[in-house]
Each structure stands twice: as C-alpha cells, then as structure tokens.
C-alpha cells in the first residue's frame, strides 16, 4: 500500500483500477487523499462533494485523508475505482518565488477501499495493479488556470470494462505515517452568483458578478467540436477592460474546447481564482460564478443603521470567505496565496466571531507546530514553502501563542491550549534568548507596523512606529498569555509571569515617560501601550488624550498598519474617546476604513489606497483587493457597537455593553456560542432601548450607556434609559457661535478645519486659544484680509451638514 504516480509526465494524470465484489458488501468505506488535488470516482460516480481536496497542509508532516461511506455504489461483479489528480499545491507553481515541485515532482494518489462482508473484509489499495492515462485535463495550475479539451475525455474510463491502453503506475516512496484523518473543514462549492452586468465588445464578453470572490466560472456552451472558449479573470476593470495588475504573474485563465453535439456544461476543478470580473472569449449560453471556500459554519452577524458600515462588515465577511480556502491565506488572486501568520494573527478575533474556525485553524496550528519542530522557528507562512528561514517576529511568529489563546477564549476548550502548549512555550523561550540586557526585544528583523499608510511605497515595513517598540509591546502581551496558559494547564507559570513583568517594565522604561507619553508619538505606539496594559492608570489617561489628539490632527484619516489597526479604536474607546473613535471609523476620505467602499470595494483591500481617488491602481506590486487583515476593525464593531465581550472562556459569562455613537440609531448583533445563541439589539428613538437574549446556563453583566447595570441569567431581557449625551439635543450652531463651543463638537470642528485647510493650507484653526471663547466664524471672516464669499459659503455649508 502506497501512493502511486503516473510513469509519464502529466499535470493531471487519470488513475483507475478494477476489482470484483461477489456480493453487495455490508459496508464499504473509501479513504482518499493525494499529493495534489484529487477528484475520486467509483463506478463512474463522483465520490463526495469536496473540491480542491485534500486541501493544503504541511504535506511532509500531515496529509489529510477523507473517508466516505460508498456502500451504495458497490455492485455485485466488476467495479472500478478512478481518480484524476491535478498538480495543486504539491507539484504546481506555488509562492511568489515562482518555484514548483515543493513536495513532489508528479501528482500522486492514495486510496484504500475496505469492503466488509459479515466477519470478513477485503481491501483494495493503490498499488501496482493500478494504471494511469491522460484525458481532457491538459493543464491544471492553481495560479494559471485549467485547460480542458472535452474531445479528449476517454469514454468510460472510470467504469468497469474500459478497454483503453493505459500505462502501469509507479509507487511513490512516502511516509504513510503522515496520513491523518481530515481535521480541516472541507472545501466546497458554497453558492453561485449570476452576472449583474455584461458588456460585449470585439467579440469578447466582460461579465461583472458584482462581488469579488474565490472560485471559478461555470459555463453552459453550445457549439461545434473543436471550438474553444477562453475565460480570463480579474478583480478590477480599467477603461472597461480587465486590469490584471493585481494578479502579478498569475495568468488566471481557463480554456474549454467543446466536444460538440449539444449543450455542454463545464467548470474547472483543479484551479481556483480570485475575481469579480471575467472576460469570456468564445461562445456561451449561460454563465455563473461559483463561490468556493472552506465550508465553515457561520456564527456571527452584525447590522446597523449605517449603510457604509454594513458594507464594511459585509466586505470583511467576503474577504474571509475568499481567503479561507483550506489555508487562511493573504489573498486569493495573485501568485502568492500563502498562509501568512501576521495577517491571520491580526484578524483572528474577527474570524472567530464570524465563523466556527476550530477545524480550519486547528489544522493550521498543527502544521505550524510541525514546521516549528522541524526548523526550530515559527515560519512567516504556514505551510512554509519560502526559500529562506523566518526570523522570529512580533505579530507574525507570535501567532503560535496568541491564536491558541484566542481560540481558547472563544470556545472555552482547554484541549486547544494543551495541543499547542509545546509550540507556544518554544516560541517564547526562543525570543527570551534574544532579549537585550534590559529585557527589550531590540534587535533582529521585524515587520513593524506593516503597511502603515505613511510608509514609503517601496518599503511596506518602513512606517512611523519604531519596529522594536512594536516587537517589545507584542512580546509583553504574548508572555502574559503564555503565563496564563501555563497556569490553566497546571504547568509551572512563575517563569513566564516573571518574564512578562520584565518585558513590560523594560517597555515602560525605554518608551514611556512618567506622564504617559509614548516614544515616537504615533497612533500605533499609543494603541499598543494602552491595549496591552503597559501603562499605569494615570499614564493611560494621558496616553488616551495624546492618541485622540493624533487622530484628530490626522483629520480622522487612518494612520496605522497591520500592528496598530486592530487596536486603534479599542484604545480610543477604552480611554474615554468614543466620539473620536466613531469619527475615525466613519471617515470616508483616503485613507480610511470606509474610503474603499466609496470606491466600489466589495472586499477588504491590502492597502488603504490600493485604488487611488482618481481610480488608478496603486502600482506597488502589493495591491490585492481581497486581503482580510485590515478587516480586523470589525472586532471593535462586535465588542463596542454591538456590545458583546466574553468574561469567561466560551461565553459562559459575558458583558453586554453597547456604546452608541456616530449618529447610529440601531444595531443588531447575533453570535452563536458553544452554549447557544446570543442576540443583542439596541435602538434609539426618544430613548435608548436594549433587547438581549442569552442562552440558558449562561449569565451576563448588562451595562447601559447611562451607567445602569444588571446581572442576568439565560433568557430574554429588555432595558431602556435616557439617550446617551452624544444624542442629546442642543441649539443649532451659527456663524456667531463661539469657536470654543464649536471646537467641543468634534464632528463640526472637523468639518470646519477641512474648510480652512482648503482655503488657507498650513494655517490652523485654533479652538483652544483664550480668544476662542469670544471669536466667531463671522469675526474671523471679517478679520482675514481678502477672505471670499466662497469661504463664508463653505463654512456655512459645513455647519449645516454637521448639525
């Protein structure tokens, strides 16, 4: 029993073997896997509904095996097993380095069929009795697409009695101890999208499916034998034509050649694309986009009265769907699609809210630990196919600690920590040896605040925040998580606790003043210090004030990258700057959370300005339009706008404390926990009303915006209170309202400062000066020489729009 491969080169060899069953078996169980992508058959019937199986794992350590009950497919007499195996991740081109054959030079098949007859059993396995041939699948690259010539499909190749002349197979020497039961969530066809628009030009049809997805196109075609249809894919159009720049070298092109003789329906099975648009060159009757990803169970929903905010949340869901295809990847479209640890670490809290990720991320953590044991470090991508070693880095490598801890918090299962403990401890102990004499992580490579919008276009890691400040802050967090994990599991935790205290004190000594200023004066530096509990209470207050000032100074445009973005809103709201948090959240200028939506985005972008305001692509080579990492903001939506946080792992105890703002008038959150469904709905009319439902056996601390609180058990509960202050009534502002009063209203002041920046660039409008108590906009207009009626008109419009 072994893997078998074709004795000739082929990107997608066909395999078959006949066997005899004297009588219908009591039970028949088929185990299937491959080095490549396998599509199994039994007596001509497709077995199972998985696609892209067995998915991508660290094949040298773990290959997942799918098991099917095929009793109903076994016939008395002759039977035939068959399979097509595409090159997939095992043999095909993989990674931005352009290399092939990371695991094997040829696709290989493993099958084991066990037939049970009473007390007897017979076993059919992949061995020398199998044969191999070729068929209609002529090319099958994940990046470049599939080529299929229907005229070449051998009739009856997967049925008994096939008479084609095929070649003997060759055994492939592979350690069968790497075979493991499928732990991951199977990849499946999830849904189909119909076109929202089509344009025909020059004999080619551009189809817009209205949504950026991972998957492929299904065609219904009628034509003559030998006619071909070419399908190209892209995320974006330029001047009405496909713009494939975001694909880099991935050709993302499928080709179908007709067999002839009536309508034919075809879709690829050994590739996957990231796209919204398809260019179809050739005849077709109908077209659909097939959405393909790991078939995870949805567990979280969120909705508000703000349309753009709802689109932001929906875009995050779609980006997760597009990138959770067996492995949590960075992007589904270009010549990369790797399991980057940093992207996932930033996004994991949001991912675990939206879907049940125990299967897919549990499997991924098994791969991480296996790669770490072999190589002595946590790779930046898992599975690791990079040609150079990965240095230990904050946010990336420390996913070995933070992800198990997060999953434990979400699901309350200590076994998650137990399985990952050795990996977690090995990472922390390794970094401990790299600290300087003061306890700082002050040397070695770091990604820093990756893709800070102010970083140079050719240096995504060259952001404003000191990289080793980021590293030490994250280490303070992960050492504390390590200490807590050791304590929960009954291991010695004192060493990790002491290390956490040492790193925290080192950070404070190096980067924090006595009053709470943080070195570098960047939003990310303050957000890390606040959210990772690196400050004393008094320092935290001052740090929150400085952070709010920085955010306002940036015009409420975003100024953080991968490290700071998940934490910027929590840091503001935690320190009493909820209004600034909402202003930052709801900003639509570039760069901002909502800017991509104003540009038509249907997924989260890799860069804040992946598409510039003039509609041109940010041509840096890193402009994926489907990249979930910055969707980490949704964790704040769930916890602060929706109001749900866990007080005990698994949500046995929870806190429900919505914090309305930003002019929102209602929000609804639904979360399916391991104990049952939590539902939160709040709305604002003349009062604030909150409706809560929590599962039996759980309890919640409910806190209202006016300070009231209550401890409740399972069931439905309703509350009402006076409106939050931000929704209170006031007299309308006019051109004669004092500047000091206007400056106290951040929404209004932001609009006014934008007007002054337009008319007088570089000259600030100061609402804190002593004269601001008496100065008015009318007085300023009169005092400024040469001020125009346009300035006055713009100020009046800003006041009116902000009321």
MINU-213385 format. One record per residue (C-alpha): chain; y, x, z; residue in one letter. Coordinates in steps of 0.5 Angstrom, whole numbers. Example, Ala and Ser with C-alpha at 12.3 -4.5 7.8 and 13.67 -1.06 7.14 Angstrom:
<rs>
> c,c2,c1,c3,r
> A,-9,25,16,a;
> A,-2,27,14,s;
</rs>
This chain:
<rs>
> c,c2,c1,c3,r
> A,0,0,0,x;
> A,7,3,-2,x;
> A,13,2,-6,x;
> A,12,2,-14,x;
> A,16,4,-19,x;
> A,16,4,-27,x;
> A,14,10,-30,x;
> A,19,10,-35,x;
> A,27,10,-34,x;
> A,30,3,-33,x;
> A,36,0,-30,x;
> A,32,-7,-28,x;
> A,24,-6,-29,x;
> A,20,-12,-29,x;
> A,13,-12,-25,x;
> A,7,-16,-25,x;
> A,0,-17,-22,x;
> A,-5,-22,-23,x;
> A,-10,-24,-17,x;
> A,-15,-29,-16,x;
> A,-16,-34,-11,x;
> A,-23,-38,-11,x;
> A,-20,-44,-7,x;
> A,-13,-46,-4,x;
> A,-11,-42,2,x;
> A,-10,-45,9,x;
> A,-4,-41,9,x;
> A,0,-36,4,x;
> A,5,-31,7,x;
> A,9,-26,2,x;
> A,13,-20,4,x;
> A,18,-18,-1,x;
> A,23,-12,-1,x;
> A,26,-7,-6,x;
> A,30,0,-7,x;
> A,35,-4,-11,x;
> A,36,-12,-12,x;
> A,29,-16,-12,x;
> A,28,-23,-15,x;
> A,21,-25,-14,x;
> A,16,-30,-17,x;
> A,10,-33,-16,x;
> A,6,-36,-22,x;
> A,13,-37,-26,x;
> A,17,-40,-20,x;
> A,22,-36,-17,x;
> A,21,-35,-9,x;
> A,26,-36,-4,x;
> A,34,-38,-5,x;
> A,36,-31,-3,x;
> A,40,-27,-8,x;
> A,42,-19,-8,x;
> A,36,-18,-3,x;
> A,35,-14,1,x;
> A,42,-13,1,x;
> A,45,-6,3,x;
> A,42,-3,9,x;
> A,42,5,11,x;
> A,35,5,7,x;
> A,33,12,9,x;
> A,32,8,16,x;
> A,32,1,15,x;
> A,30,-3,9,x;
> A,30,-11,11,x;
> A,24,-15,9,x;
> A,24,-22,7,x;
> A,18,-27,9,x;
> A,16,-33,5,x;
> A,11,-38,6,x;
> A,8,-39,-1,x;
> A,2,-43,1,x;
> A,4,-49,-4,x;
> A,5,-44,-10,x;
> A,-2,-41,-10,x;
> A,-7,-44,-15,x;
> A,-15,-44,-15,x;
> A,-17,-39,-20,x;
> A,-12,-34,-23,x;
> A,-5,-33,-20,x;
> A,1,-28,-22,x;
> A,6,-24,-18,x;
> A,12,-22,-21,x;
> A,19,-19,-20,x;
> A,25,-16,-23,x;
> A,28,-10,-19,x;
> A,36,-8,-21,x;
> A,38,-2,-19,x;
> A,43,-5,-14,x;
> A,46,0,-8,x;
> A,39,4,-8,x;
> A,40,7,-15,x;
> A,46,5,-18,x;
> A,53,8,-18,x;
> A,56,7,-11,x;
> A,62,9,-8,x;
> A,69,12,-10,x;
> A,66,19,-12,x;
> A,62,16,-18,x;
> A,55,18,-16,x;
> A,49,15,-17,x;
> A,42,15,-14,x;
> A,44,15,-7,x;
> A,37,13,-4,x;
> A,32,13,-10,x;
> A,32,15,-18,x;
> A,29,9,-20,x;
> A,29,2,-17,x;
> A,22,1,-13,x;
> A,18,-6,-11,x;
> A,15,-7,-5,x;
> A,10,-14,-4,x;
> A,5,-16,1,x;
> A,2,-22,0,x;
> A,-3,-25,5,x;
> A,-8,-31,4,x;
> A,-11,-34,10,x;
> A,-18,-38,9,x;
> A,-20,-40,16,x;
> A,-22,-34,20,x;
> A,-22,-30,13,x;
> A,-16,-26,10,x;
> A,-14,-23,3,x;
> A,-9,-18,2,x;
> A,-5,-17,-5,x;
> A,0,-11,-4,x;
> A,4,-7,-9,x;
> A,-1,-1,-11,x;
> A,-4,2,-18,x;
> A,-6,-5,-20,x;
> A,1,-7,-22,x;
> A,4,-6,-29,x;
> A,11,-5,-31,x;
> A,15,-7,-37,x;
> A,22,-9,-39,x;
> A,25,-15,-41,x;
> A,32,-19,-42,x;
> A,36,-15,-37,x;
> A,39,-9,-40,x;
> A,44,-7,-35,x;
> A,45,-9,-28,x;
> A,50,-5,-25,x;
> A,54,-7,-19,x;
> A,61,-5,-21,x;
> A,60,-5,-28,x;
> A,56,-12,-29,x;
> A,50,-14,-32,x;
> A,48,-14,-40,x;
> A,42,-20,-41,x;
> A,39,-21,-48,x;
> A,35,-27,-48,x;
> A,32,-26,-54,x;
> A,28,-20,-50,x;
> A,25,-24,-45,x;
> A,18,-24,-45,x;
> A,15,-31,-45,x;
> A,10,-32,-39,x;
> A,11,-25,-36,x;
> A,11,-28,-29,x;
> A,5,-33,-31,x;
> A,-3,-31,-31,x;
> A,-6,-30,-37,x;
> A,0,-26,-40,x;
> A,-2,-21,-46,x;
> A,4,-16,-46,x;
> A,2,-9,-46,x;
> A,6,-6,-40,x;
> A,5,1,-37,x;
> A,2,3,-31,x;
> A,6,3,-25,x;
> A,7,10,-21,x;
> A,7,10,-13,x;
> A,14,12,-9,x;
> A,13,16,-3,x;
> A,17,12,2,x;
> A,16,12,10,x;
> A,14,5,11,x;
> A,16,5,18,x;
> A,23,4,15,x;
> A,21,-3,14,x;
> A,24,-8,19,x;
> A,24,-16,19,x;
> A,30,-19,16,x;
> A,35,-19,21,x;
> A,41,-20,17,x;
> A,44,-27,14,x;
> A,41,-28,7,x;
> A,46,-27,1,x;
> A,46,-34,-2,x;
> A,50,-38,-8,x;
> A,55,-42,-3,x;
> A,59,-46,-7,x;
> A,61,-47,-14,x;
> A,69,-47,-17,x;
> A,71,-51,-23,x;
> A,77,-48,-27,x;
> A,84,-50,-25,x;
> A,87,-48,-32,x;
> A,84,-45,-38,x;
> A,88,-41,-44,x;
> A,85,-40,-51,x;
> A,89,-34,-55,x;
> A,86,-30,-60,x;
> A,79,-33,-60,x;
> A,78,-31,-52,x;
> A,79,-36,-46,x;
> A,82,-34,-40,x;
> A,80,-38,-34,x;
> A,83,-39,-28,x;
> A,79,-41,-22,x;
> A,84,-42,-17,x;
> A,81,-37,-12,x;
> A,80,-30,-11,x;
> A,72,-30,-9,x;
> A,66,-25,-9,x;
> A,61,-28,-14,x;
> A,60,-29,-22,x;
> A,61,-34,-27,x;
> A,55,-39,-30,x;
> A,56,-41,-37,x;
> A,53,-46,-41,x;
> A,52,-44,-48,x;
> A,50,-47,-55,x;
> A,50,-42,-61,x;
> A,45,-38,-66,x;
> A,40,-33,-64,x;
> A,44,-26,-63,x;
> A,51,-29,-62,x;
> A,54,-26,-56,x;
> A,59,-28,-50,x;
> A,63,-22,-46,x;
> A,66,-24,-39,x;
> A,71,-20,-36,x;
> A,73,-21,-29,x;
> A,80,-19,-25,x;
> A,84,-21,-19,x;
> A,91,-22,-23,x;
> A,94,-23,-30,x;
> A,100,-19,-33,x;
> A,103,-23,-38,x;
> A,98,-28,-39,x;
> A,92,-22,-40,x;
> A,87,-20,-35,x;
> A,90,-14,-31,x;
> A,84,-10,-29,x;
> A,88,-4,-25,x;
> A,86,-6,-18,x;
> A,78,-5,-21,x;
> A,80,2,-22,x;
> A,74,5,-26,x;
> A,69,-2,-24,x;
> A,68,-5,-31,x;
> A,66,-12,-28,x;
> A,64,-14,-35,x;
> A,58,-18,-36,x;
> A,55,-20,-43,x;
> A,50,-25,-45,x;
> A,46,-25,-52,x;
> A,44,-32,-54,x;
> A,36,-34,-55,x;
> A,38,-40,-60,x;
> A,35,-46,-60,x;
> A,39,-51,-56,x;
> A,44,-50,-50,x;
> A,43,-44,-45,x;
> A,45,-44,-38,x;
> A,46,-36,-36,x;
> A,49,-33,-30,x;
> A,48,-25,-27,x;
> A,43,-24,-21,x;
> A,44,-16,-21,x;
> A,51,-15,-20,x;
> A,57,-18,-16,x;
> A,64,-19,-18,x;
> A,71,-20,-14,x;
> A,75,-24,-18,x;
> A,80,-30,-19,x;
> A,80,-30,-27,x;
> A,75,-29,-32,x;
> A,76,-27,-40,x;
> A,71,-30,-44,x;
> A,70,-27,-51,x;
> A,65,-32,-55,x;
> A,62,-39,-55,x;
> A,61,-43,-49,x;
> A,60,-50,-47,x;
> A,62,-50,-39,x;
> A,64,-45,-34,x;
> A,63,-45,-27,x;
> A,65,-39,-22,x;
> A,59,-38,-17,x;
> A,61,-36,-10,x;
> A,56,-31,-7,x;
> A,56,-28,0,x;
> A,52,-28,7,x;
> A,50,-35,9,x;
> A,54,-35,16,x;
> A,55,-41,20,x;
> A,62,-43,20,x;
> A,64,-43,28,x;
> A,72,-43,28,x;
> A,77,-48,25,x;
> A,85,-48,25,x;
> A,90,-52,23,x;
> A,98,-53,24,x;
> A,104,-57,21,x;
> A,106,-51,17,x;
> A,103,-50,10,x;
> A,104,-43,9,x;
> A,101,-41,16,x;
> A,95,-46,14,x;
> A,95,-42,7,x;
> A,95,-35,11,x;
> A,89,-37,15,x;
> A,85,-40,9,x;
> A,86,-33,6,x;
> A,83,-30,11,x;
> A,77,-34,11,x;
> A,76,-33,4,x;
> A,77,-25,5,x;
> A,72,-25,10,x;
> A,67,-29,5,x;
> A,69,-25,0,x;
> A,67,-18,4,x;
> A,61,-20,8,x;
> A,56,-19,2,x;
> A,51,-16,6,x;
> A,55,-11,9,x;
> A,62,-12,12,x;
> A,66,-9,6,x;
> A,73,-7,5,x;
> A,74,-10,-2,x;
> A,69,-14,-7,x;
> A,72,-12,-13,x;
> A,73,-4,-15,x;
> A,69,2,-15,x;
> A,68,2,-7,x;
> A,66,-4,-3,x;
> A,64,0,3,x;
> A,63,-2,10,x;
> A,69,2,13,x;
> A,69,2,20,x;
> A,76,1,21,x;
> A,77,-5,17,x;
> A,72,-8,21,x;
> A,74,-6,28,x;
> A,81,-9,27,x;
> A,78,-15,24,x;
> A,72,-16,28,x;
> A,75,-21,34,x;
> A,78,-26,28,x;
> A,71,-25,24,x;
> A,67,-27,31,x;
> A,71,-33,31,x;
> A,71,-36,24,x;
> A,63,-35,23,x;
> A,57,-33,27,x;
> A,56,-26,26,x;
> A,51,-24,30,x;
> A,46,-23,25,x;
> A,50,-19,20,x;
> A,54,-15,25,x;
> A,48,-14,29,x;
> A,44,-11,23,x;
> A,50,-7,21,x;
> A,50,-4,28,x;
> A,43,-2,28,x;
> A,45,2,21,x;
> A,51,5,25,x;
> A,46,8,31,x;
> A,41,10,26,x;
> A,46,14,22,x;
> A,49,17,28,x;
> A,43,19,31,x;
> A,41,23,25,x;
> A,48,26,23,x;
> A,51,27,30,x;
> A,57,23,29,x;
> A,59,16,27,x;
> A,61,15,20,x;
> A,67,12,17,x;
> A,63,8,12,x;
> A,56,5,14,x;
> A,51,5,11,x;
> A,54,12,10,x;
> A,54,15,2,x;
> A,60,20,3,x;
> A,59,27,1,x;
> A,63,30,7,x;
> A,62,29,14,x;
> A,66,24,18,x;
> A,70,27,24,x;
> A,71,22,30,x;
> A,77,18,29,x;
> A,80,12,33,x;
> A,79,5,31,x;
> A,74,8,25,x;
> A,69,11,29,x;
> A,70,8,36,x;
> A,67,1,33,x;
> A,61,4,36,x;
> A,64,2,42,x;
> A,69,-4,41,x;
> A,64,-8,36,x;
> A,58,-9,41,x;
> A,63,-10,47,x;
> A,67,-16,43,x;
> A,60,-19,41,x;
> A,58,-19,48,x;
> A,65,-22,50,x;
> A,64,-28,44,x;
> A,56,-29,45,x;
> A,55,-27,53,x;
> A,49,-24,51,x;
> A,47,-17,55,x;
> A,42,-15,50,x;
> A,47,-14,45,x;
> A,50,-8,49,x;
> A,43,-6,51,x;
> A,41,-5,44,x;
> A,48,-1,43,x;
> A,49,3,49,x;
> A,46,10,47,x;
> A,50,9,41,x;
> A,56,7,45,x;
> A,55,13,50,x;
> A,54,18,45,x;
> A,61,17,42,x;
> A,65,17,48,x;
> A,61,23,50,x;
> A,63,27,44,x;
> A,70,25,44,x;
> A,70,27,51,x;
> A,69,34,49,x;
> A,74,34,44,x;
> A,80,33,49,x;
> A,85,38,51,x;
> A,86,40,58,x;
> A,91,35,60,x;
> A,86,29,57,x;
> A,89,28,51,x;
> A,86,27,44,x;
> A,91,31,41,x;
> A,87,35,35,x;
> A,83,33,29,x;
> A,83,29,23,x;
> A,86,22,25,x;
> A,87,16,20,x;
> A,93,14,25,x;
> A,97,7,23,x;
> A,93,7,16,x;
> A,98,3,11,x;
> A,104,3,15,x;
> A,109,0,10,x;
> A,113,5,11,x;
> A,108,11,10,x;
> A,109,15,3,x;
> A,106,11,-3,x;
> A,101,17,-4,x;
> A,100,18,4,x;
> A,97,12,7,x;
> A,96,15,14,x;
> A,103,18,14,x;
> A,106,12,18,x;
> A,111,13,23,x;
> A,107,13,29,x;
> A,104,19,32,x;
> A,97,19,30,x;
> A,94,23,36,x;
> A,98,18,40,x;
> A,94,12,37,x;
> A,88,16,38,x;
> A,89,17,45,x;
> A,91,10,46,x;
> A,85,7,43,x;
> A,81,12,47,x;
> A,84,9,53,x;
> A,81,2,51,x;
> A,74,4,49,x;
> A,73,9,55,x;
> A,74,3,59,x;
> A,70,-2,55,x;
> A,64,4,56,x;
> A,65,4,63,x;
> A,65,-4,64,x;
> A,59,-4,59,x;
> A,55,1,64,x;
> A,57,-3,70,x;
> A,54,-9,67,x;
> A,47,-6,65,x;
> A,46,-2,71,x;
> A,48,5,69,x;
> A,52,10,72,x;
> A,59,8,70,x;
> A,63,12,75,x;
> A,64,18,70,x;
> A,66,13,64,x;
> A,71,10,69,x;
> A,74,17,71,x;
> A,75,19,64,x;
> A,78,12,63,x;
> A,83,13,68,x;
> A,84,21,66,x;
> A,86,19,59,x;
> A,90,13,61,x;
> A,94,18,66,x;
> A,95,23,60,x;
> A,97,18,55,x;
> A,103,16,60,x;
> A,105,23,62,x;
> A,105,25,55,x;
> A,108,19,51,x;
> A,111,14,56,x;
> A,118,15,60,x;
> A,119,13,67,x;
> A,122,7,65,x;
> A,117,5,60,x;
> A,120,8,53,x;
> A,114,10,49,x;
> A,115,16,44,x;
> A,116,15,37,x;
> A,120,8,38,x;
> A,115,5,33,x;
> A,113,-2,34,x;
> A,105,0,33,x;
> A,106,5,39,x;
> A,109,0,44,x;
> A,104,-5,42,x;
> A,98,-1,43,x;
> A,101,1,50,x;
> A,102,-6,52,x;
> A,96,-9,50,x;
> A,91,-3,52,x;
> A,94,-4,59,x;
> A,97,3,59,x;
> A,104,1,63,x;
> A,106,-1,70,x;
> A,109,-8,70,x;
> A,116,-5,70,x;
> A,115,-1,65,x;
> A,111,-6,61,x;
> A,117,-11,61,x;
> A,122,-5,59,x;
> A,117,-4,53,x;
> A,117,-11,51,x;
> A,124,-11,51,x;
> A,124,-5,46,x;
> A,119,-8,42,x;
> A,123,-14,41,x;
> A,129,-10,39,x;
> A,125,-6,34,x;
> A,122,-12,31,x;
> A,129,-16,30,x;
> A,132,-9,28,x;
> A,127,-9,22,x;
> A,129,-16,20,x;
> A,123,-19,23,x;
> A,119,-16,17,x;
> A,112,-13,19,x;
> A,112,-5,20,x;
> A,105,-4,23,x;
> A,99,-2,19,x;
> A,91,-3,21,x;
> A,92,0,28,x;
> A,98,-4,30,x;
> A,98,-11,26,x;
> A,92,-14,31,x;
> A,97,-12,37,x;
> A,104,-13,35,x;
> A,104,-21,36,x;
> A,100,-21,42,x;
> A,104,-15,45,x;
> A,111,-19,44,x;
> A,108,-26,47,x;
> A,105,-22,53,x;
> A,112,-19,55,x;
> A,115,-26,54,x;
> A,118,-25,47,x;
> A,114,-31,44,x;
> A,120,-33,40,x;
> A,121,-26,36,x;
> A,113,-27,35,x;
> A,114,-33,32,x;
> A,120,-30,27,x;
> A,115,-24,26,x;
> A,109,-29,24,x;
> A,113,-34,20,x;
> A,118,-29,16,x;
> A,117,-29,8,x;
> A,121,-23,6,x;
> A,117,-17,4,x;
> A,113,-14,7,x;
> A,111,-20,12,x;
> A,105,-24,14,x;
> A,107,-30,9,x;
> A,110,-26,3,x;
> A,103,-25,0,x;
> A,103,-33,0,x;
> A,110,-34,-3,x;
> A,107,-29,-9,x;
> A,101,-34,-10,x;
> A,96,-30,-6,x;
> A,89,-33,-4,x;
> A,86,-28,0,x;
> A,89,-22,4,x;
> A,92,-16,1,x;
> A,90,-9,2,x;
> A,98,-7,2,x;
> A,103,-11,5,x;
> A,106,-11,-2,x;
> A,100,-10,-7,x;
> A,104,-14,-11,x;
> A,112,-13,-11,x;
> A,117,-18,-11,x;
> A,118,-17,-19,x;
> A,111,-19,-20,x;
> A,109,-12,-22,x;
> A,103,-9,-18,x;
> A,104,-3,-13,x;
> A,100,2,-17,x;
> A,98,7,-12,x;
> A,90,6,-13,x;
> A,90,2,-7,x;
> A,92,-5,-8,x;
> A,86,-9,-7,x;
> A,88,-16,-7,x;
> A,82,-18,-3,x;
> A,82,-14,4,x;
> A,81,-18,10,x;
> A,83,-12,15,x;
> A,91,-15,16,x;
> A,88,-22,17,x;
> A,87,-20,24,x;
> A,93,-23,26,x;
> A,89,-30,26,x;
> A,86,-27,33,x;
> A,93,-29,35,x;
> A,93,-36,32,x;
> A,87,-38,35,x;
> A,89,-35,42,x;
> A,96,-36,43,x;
> A,98,-42,38,x;
> A,91,-45,38,x;
> A,91,-43,46,x;
> A,84,-41,47,x;
> A,81,-35,50,x;
> A,75,-33,54,x;
> A,75,-32,61,x;
> A,67,-30,62,x;
> A,63,-28,56,x;
> A,60,-33,52,x;
> A,66,-38,54,x;
> A,62,-41,60,x;
> A,69,-40,63,x;
> A,75,-41,58,x;
> A,83,-41,58,x;
> A,86,-46,54,x;
> A,94,-45,54,x;
> A,97,-46,47,x;
> A,104,-43,47,x;
> A,108,-47,41,x;
> A,114,-45,38,x;
> A,117,-43,31,x;
> A,118,-50,29,x;
> A,111,-52,29,x;
> A,110,-60,31,x;
> A,102,-60,32,x;
> A,96,-55,32,x;
> A,88,-56,32,x;
> A,83,-51,34,x;
> A,76,-52,34,x;
> A,71,-47,36,x;
> A,63,-47,36,x;
> A,61,-43,42,x;
> A,54,-42,45,x;
> A,55,-47,50,x;
> A,58,-52,45,x;
> A,64,-54,41,x;
> A,71,-53,44,x;
> A,76,-57,41,x;
> A,84,-57,42,x;
> A,89,-61,39,x;
> A,97,-61,41,x;
> A,103,-64,38,x;
> A,110,-65,39,x;
> A,114,-72,39,x;
> A,119,-73,44,x;
> A,114,-70,49,x;
> A,108,-64,49,x;
> A,101,-67,48,x;
> A,95,-64,49,x;
> A,88,-66,48,x;
> A,82,-62,50,x;
> A,74,-63,49,x;
> A,70,-57,52,x;
> A,62,-57,53,x;
> A,58,-59,59,x;
> A,56,-54,63,x;
> A,63,-50,62,x;
> A,70,-50,65,x;
> A,77,-49,63,x;
> A,83,-47,66,x;
> A,88,-51,62,x;
> A,96,-49,62,x;
> A,101,-53,60,x;
> A,108,-50,57,x;
> A,112,-53,63,x;
> A,108,-49,68,x;
> A,103,-54,70,x;
> A,96,-52,70,x;
> A,89,-55,72,x;
> A,81,-53,73,x;
> A,77,-58,69,x;
> A,70,-58,67,x;
> A,66,-61,61,x;
> A,68,-67,57,x;
> A,75,-69,54,x;
> A,82,-69,58,x;
> A,89,-71,56,x;
> A,96,-68,58,x;
> A,103,-69,57,x;
> A,109,-65,59,x;
> A,116,-64,57,x;
> A,118,-61,51,x;
> A,118,-53,51,x;
> A,125,-50,51,x;
> A,125,-48,44,x;
> A,124,-55,42,x;
> A,130,-58,46,x;
> A,136,-61,44,x;
> A,143,-58,43,x;
> A,149,-59,40,x;
> A,150,-56,32,x;
> A,153,-49,31,x;
> A,159,-49,27,x;
> A,163,-43,24,x;
> A,167,-44,31,x;
> A,161,-43,36,x;
> A,162,-36,39,x;
> A,158,-30,37,x;
> A,155,-29,44,x;
> A,152,-36,43,x;
> A,149,-35,36,x;
> A,146,-29,38,x;
> A,142,-32,43,x;
> A,139,-36,38,x;
> A,134,-31,34,x;
> A,133,-36,28,x;
> A,140,-37,27,x;
> A,142,-30,28,x;
> A,137,-27,24,x;
> A,140,-31,18,x;
> A,147,-29,19,x;
> A,145,-22,20,x;
> A,142,-23,13,x;
> A,148,-26,10,x;
> A,153,-20,13,x;
> A,147,-15,10,x;
> A,148,-18,3,x;
> A,156,-17,3,x;
> A,157,-11,8,x;
> A,151,-7,7,x;
> A,150,-2,13,x;
> A,156,-6,17,x;
> A,152,-9,23,x;
> A,154,-16,26,x;
> A,154,-15,34,x;
> A,153,-21,38,x;
> A,152,-16,45,x;
> A,159,-13,45,x;
> A,164,-16,50,x;
> A,169,-20,45,x;
> A,162,-23,42,x;
> A,164,-29,48,x;
> A,170,-31,44,x;
> A,169,-28,37,x;
> A,167,-34,32,x;
> A,165,-33,25,x;
> A,171,-36,22,x;
> A,175,-31,26,x;
> A,171,-25,23,x;
> A,172,-28,16,x;
> A,180,-28,17,x;
> A,180,-21,20,x;
> A,176,-18,15,x;
> A,180,-15,9,x;
> A,178,-18,2,x;
> A,173,-23,5,x;
> A,171,-28,0,x;
> A,170,-35,0,x;
> A,163,-33,-2,x;
> A,162,-30,5,x;
> A,164,-36,8,x;
> A,160,-41,4,x;
> A,154,-36,5,x;
> A,155,-36,13,x;
> A,156,-44,13,x;
> A,149,-45,9,x;
> A,146,-40,14,x;
> A,148,-44,20,x;
> A,146,-51,16,x;
> A,139,-48,14,x;
> A,137,-45,21,x;
> A,139,-52,25,x;
</rs>
